[in-house]
Amino acid sequence: MKITIRPLCVEDALTSYKWRNNPNIWRYTLNKPNMEITPEIETEWIKKVLNNKNEKRFAIISDGKYVGNVYLTNIEKGTAKYHIFIGEESFWGKGIATEVLKQILAFAKNELKLKTIYFNPNTNNLAAIKILRKMGFIEKEIHNDRIKVECTL
């Protein structure tokens, strides 16, 4: 399975809006939309976030198929917040998140010259926490069903 990331683009909204309406995706993140997301809403959201100067947003591609998103946000003073979700459920549990994390950490270190990446997964997302530990993230604190983990690059 070949896994790559590429910059997120507006056309991705025609796929990703479906993921935003899938309750299975949001049970692990605790951040679900408070309304149905239409292609138009998703398109406008992507247009907006692509203009944010302190963020880098990417599409996750597995064997040529767009399967999820990965972001670095709050980029400032050598740090950034990591976000990921695999929107295509049939791709869950296939090692994609681990490979994407390797790629985004290399990008953060080599291209953005960041020193620290942090992430706040849901404490119930045991698969994510296992991957993060394996990749060198250290648990810092737990607050409101989220665990803060950090990785020094």
Secondary structure as UniProt FT lines:
FT   STRAND          3..7
FT   HELIX           10..12
FT   HELIX           13..20
FT   HELIX           23..26
FT   TURN            27..29
FT   HELIX           39..50
FT   TURN            53..54
FT   STRAND          56..62
FT   TURN            63..64
FT   STRAND          65..76
FT   TURN            77..78
FT   STRAND          79..86
FT   HELIX           89..91
FT   TURN            92..93
FT   HELIX           96..110
FT   STRAND          116..119
FT   TURN            123..124
FT   HELIX           126..134
FT   TURN            135..136
FT   STRAND          138..143
FT   TURN            144..145
FT   STRAND          146..152
//
